[in-house]
Amino acid sequence: MDWEKHIAQNTRSVEDAVREVKSGDRVVLPNAAGVPVALVNALVARAPELRNVEIVHMVSLDKNIYCNPEYQDNFHFNGLYLSAGTRAAVAEGRADYTPIFFSAIPSLFRSGAMPVDVSMITVSLPDDKGRFSLGVSIDYTLPAARSAKLTIAEINPNMPFIGGQSFIDAGEIDIFVNSRDPILELTPATIGAVESAIGRHIAGLIKDGDCLQLGIGAIPDAVLSSLVDQKDLGIHSEMISDGVMHLVEKGVINCTRKNLHPGKIIITFLMGSKKLYEWANNNPLLEGYPVDYTNDPRVIGQNDNLISINSALSVDLLGQVAADSIGPGQFSGVGGQVDFVRGASMSKGGRSIIAMPATAAKGKISRICGSFDRGQPVTTSRHDTDTIVTEYGIAELKGKSNAARAKALIKIAAPEFQDGLTRDALEIYGWRL
């Protein structure tokens, strides 16, 4: 195929490209910073002509205008993860949430369990072989593009070109549009005293040469800022942000001791600042792969000394973790937490860490609780949990009995809630601690 001719013959205006979307279609958008902003805005502008277009994606950094009440007859959001701009629509019954492990999403599209009518993606400039990189969002975006009946790509020179298996050939794309929109950026999290204390506790569990997976937010950022004295750290993570870039620049992260993909940072998406995207562009240290590879527990477990660090909203005295819902209300999604918790358990020398502040609601609620509220889904089961960390310390649960777990968890709860939790242990479970 003459790929340059294919691109030239199939390049359209943004407005013309989105005319291919029909009422009732399922449109899959990229995860996080990979959203093709111009295409999405043009699609929303067509709202009066459309009915019941289903929009599917995970994390969002965009405005999600299609979730506004005035568009409820035109667009129906079906979230694989919820964000600030999509949460209200689900809570108010104008949208849906579909629970699924991050690693399993590609199989939804490939198997036809969730057929894709239209995939809208953002890609880098092509290389001399006619390959585009999906850059900041490979994850499920690449499998969705290859499974879709129609794939529309927004070519954006601001999208970093990343190696590994992030590529889609020009011939796999049906329609092209051009854009110079900035790639969406992640607002840096605020690290306070609580997050700093948690970061220091976790840093004490990380040894030179360990391979890390980190999630999103203030606690992972605080962990990274506490690792400046470590050496030869590696990364096998579903995502990275600016903190990893800073530790690479300081020489802390170099991936030299990794036994799987030595010398390479392995990710499936990234989000952060413009500087991060510029750093990632053509960076030989960085490789991106679809999420059913990076987040496959069997792959994760091939990394020796894999330390998985994720967050939670609440943990009960059994060690069950609630990380994606508050009571019955969906807050975010499971993402890759369970993928990496289980992968770390398969790793020689591995450990999974769940970290959270000890309290919520400005200190009025203990995040460590006697039992969950009615309707509360569990994200990570008690059989999978390993280490829980708050600003008050570390609770190592693996191999402990139920009562011993409760005792360890109460010790890292906020002091003002410890007596009440001890009473809960007796009243709910009959444990005299």
N, C-alpha and C positions, 0 to 999 in steps of 0.2 A: 504493500500500500504506500502511495505517496502521501505521507502524513501531513505535510505542509499544504498540499492541495485539499486534503480532507478537511482540515481546519478552515481554510479559506472559503470552501464551498458551503460550510455549515455554520459559519459565524453570523449571528443575528444581533439585532438590538435586544436589550433586556425585555422591553415591552412585548416584542414579537415572540421571544422565547417562551415566556410564561403563558402565552395563548394556547400552548399545547396541553396545559393542565385543564382537565374536565371535571365537572361536578361528580362527586363520588370517588374521585381518585384518592389514593393514599400517597402522600408526598413525604419522603424521608429526608430530613435535614441533618447536616453534620453535627457532631458533638462539639460543645464549648466554643472555642475561638474560630472554628472552621466554617461558621455560618456564612453563606454567600449573601451578604446584606442587600446588595442591589436586586438580586433575584427575589428575595423574600419581600422586599418593599414593593416591587412591581406586582407580585402575586396578590398582596393585600390590596393594592389599588384596583384589582379586578374583582374585588369582593361582590359588588352588585350583580355580576354575571355568574357567580358560582354558588353552589349549594353543597353542604356536607363534604367539603374537602378535608380529609383526615391528615393532620400534620403530626409526624412522629419524630422525636429526638430525645436526647438525654439532657445533659447540663446545658444551660443557656446563659450567655452573657449579653444577649440582645434584648430588645424591648418587648418582644413577644406580643406585638399589637394584635395578632390574630386571636389571642386569648381574651381580648376585651369583650364585655357583654354585647356590644352592638354588632359583633361579628359571629354570634353563636349559631346563626343559621347558615353562615357561609363556610366557617372553618370549625373543625372539631379537633382539639389537641388530644393526643394519646401519648402520655409521657412514659418513657422508660426510666426516668429520673426527674425529680421536680426541682425547680429553682425559684428564685424570688418572683420572677415574672410569670410563672405558670402555676404556682401553688394555689392561689385564690380560685382560679378557674376550676381546679379539681375539687377543692373544698366546697364550692358552691354548686357542684353538680353539672357544670358546663363543659367538663373535660374528664378524661379518664387517666388512670395510672395502671400500667401493666408491669407486674413484678417479674424480674428476671435477673439472673446474674449477668454482669457485664460480659463475661467470657462466652455466654451462650447466645448473645444477641445475633451474631452473624448467622447462626444456624436457623434462626427465625426466618431470615430473608432467603437463605439458600434452599431451605426445605419447602418453602411455600406456606409455612404456618402463618406467616405475615407477609403476603405478597406485596411487592413494591411496584407501584405504577410509575412513579416519577422519583428519581433521585436528583437532588440539586446539591452540587458540591463546589468548593473553592479549590483551585489548583494553582501551582506555581507556573512560571514560564517553563516551556518544554526544554529538554536537553537535546543533544544532537541526534538522538535515536527516536525522538517523538514521544518520549515518556514525560508525563507530568508527575510531580510529587504532591501528595495530599497534605504534606507539611505538618501543620499543627493538629490535624484530626484524621488519623488513619483508622484506628479502632474498628467500629462497625461501619464507618463511612465507605471504606473501600469495598467490603462485601456487599453493601447495599447498592452501590453504584454498578457493580457487576451483575447484580441480580435484578435490577430494575428493567421494566419494559422501555423506559426512556430515561437517559441520563443527560442532564444539562450541567455544563461546567462553566463556572465563572473564572476566567484566567486573570490572575492578579499577581503582578510583579512583586507585591509585598509579601506574598506567601513564601516562607522559606522552603528551599529544596533540601530534603532530608533523605538520607540513604536507607539501606535496609530493604524492606519490602513495602515501601510507601508509594509505589508507582502504579499509575494507570496509563495504558497506551492511548494515543490519540484515537485509534480505531475503535476503542471501547466506549467512546463518548459520542452522543448523537448530535448535540447542539452546543455551540460555544458562544459565550458573550465575553466582553472585555470590561474590566473594572480596575480602578486604582484605589478603591476604598481601603482605609487602614484596617489591618487585621484586628479584630476585637481584643481588647486588653483586659486583664484581671486586675481589679483594684487591690493593692497590697493589703493584707490583713494587719490589724493592729495587735501588736504583741504587748501584753500587760504583765504585771507581776506574776499573776497566776500561770499564764502560759510560759513565762520564763522559768518558773519553778518546775513545771512539768517537763520542759525541754531539758533542764539540767538532770532531772531524774533519769530520763530516757537516755541521754548522752552517756550516763554512767554505765548503761547496759551495752553500749556499742564499743566493740574492740577494733583495733587497727585491722584493716583488710576485710571487714564485714561488707556484705552487699545489702543495700537498703531499698525498701519500697516505702514511699511516703504518700499520704493523701493530700487534701486541700485544706488550707486555712492557717490560723494563727499558731496552732500547736505544731504542725509539721515545720512551719517556718521557724518557730522557736527552737525546735530540735536541731535544725540545720545551723542556726546561729550559735549553738552550743558545741558544735563539733570541730571548731577551728584547730584543736590540738591533736585530732586523730590523723592517721596516715593511711593512704592507699585504700580508701573506701571505694566501693563500687555501687552501681545503680542498676537494678532491674525493677522497673516501676511502671504502673499503668500511665503515670503522668509525672512531669516535673514542672517546676516554676523557677522564678529568679534565684531562689536560695541555692539550688543545685549549681546554677551558673556561677554564683559567687564562690562556692567551695571548689569548683574546678579552677577558677582563676587563682585561688589561694594555694592550689596544689594538694588539697585534702582529698578530693575525688579524682582518681585517675584510672580506676578499674583494672589496675595491673594484676591484682590477685584473684580476679574472677576466674572461675573454672569453666563457666559457660559464657560465650561471647567475650573472651578476655580483651581488655583494652577498649570496650565499647559500653556506652550508656544505652540501655535498651528501654524504649518507651512505646506507648501506643498513641498518646496525645500529649500536648503541652499547652499551657496557657500562662500568661504573665504579661510582661511589659514589651514594648517595641524593641527595647534593647535585647531582651531574651530572644525574640524572633530573629533579629539581626545576627546574634551570636550563633543561633542554630543553623542558619543558612549555610549549606555546604560544609558543615562542621564534621570532619572525619571521625570525631569521637562519638557522634550521635547516630543511632539507627532506630528507625521506626518500623513497627510490625502491626498487623491486624491484631485485635484484642483476643481472638481465640487462640493466638499463640502466646502473647505476653502474659495473659491472665490464666492460662491453662495451669492448674495446680501441678500437673505432672512436669511441665516445663519449669515453673517457678522452683520446684523442689530440686531441680538439677543444679541450682546455684547453692553452693555450700555457704553456711553462715548467713542465710537470708534473714534479715530482720525486717518484719512487716510492721508498719506504724500507721494505725488508723484511729479515727475518733468515734465517739459515741454520744448519745443523748442521755442514756441512763443504763445502769447495770443493776440487776437485782441480786439478792443474797445467794442465789444459786449460781451466779456467774453468767446468767443470760444477758446478752447485749441487745439493747434497742438503739439502733443507729439511724433508722430512716423514717420513723414515725413517732409522734407524740400522742399517746393514747391511740385511739383509732384513726387519728388524723394523719394523712400522709404528709411528710415534711420534705423528704429528698428521695433517696432510693438506695438499694443495696450496693450499687456500683460494683467495685472490685473487692470490697472488704472480705467477703467469705472466700473468694478466689485466693487471696493472698494469705488469709489465716490458714487455710488448708495447705496451700503451697509451702508456707513456712514450716508447717508440721512435718512435711516430707523432706525438708532440707537438712542435711548433715550440719548440726550446730545451729539450726534455725530457731527463731523465736518470733511469735506474733504478739504485738503490743497493742492494746486498746487504751487510748488516753482521753481524758476529759477533765474539765474543772469539777471540783467536788460538789458545787452547788449551781443552781440556776435561779432565775427571777431575782437577781440582786441579793442572793444569799438566803432567800426564803424557802427554797426547795432543795432537798438533797438529791443529787443525781444517783447516788447509791440508795436503793430503796429495798424495803422488805419484800415486796412483790409488785409486779406490774399491774397497772389499771386494767379494768375490763376492756377488751378489744385491742390491747396493745400487741402488735406483731413483734416477734423476735427476729432480729437480723442474724446474729451469730449465736448458735446454741451453746449451752453450758458444756457440751461434750467437745466443743472446738476451742473454747477460750483457754488462753495461756497466761498472759500477764496483763493486769489492769494497773494503770498509773493515774494518780491525781496529783495535785500540788502537795498533798500531805504524804505521799510516798508510793511504794510499789507493792502490789499484791500478786504473788506468784501462785496461780491456781492449779496448774497442771499437776496431776497426781494427788491432789488434796481431796479429802472427803467433803461432803456437803457442809458439815458443821465447820470444818477447818477453813473452807472457802469463805464462809460467812464471817468468821473471826478475822481473817486476813482483810476482807473488804471493809469491815467496820473500822479497822485501824487506819484506813486511808480515806475514810469519810470525814467531812467537816466535824470538828470536835463537838459542836452544839447538837449534832444529830446522832451521835454515837450511842447514847443511852436509849434513845427511841428505837434505833435499829437493833440493839441488843434485846429489847422487849419484843420487837417483831420476830426475831429469830426464835424466841420461846413460844409466842402466841400463834404464829403461823406454822412453824415447822417442829416445835417441841424441842429445840436445841438449847441446852443450858451452856452458855459460852463463858 
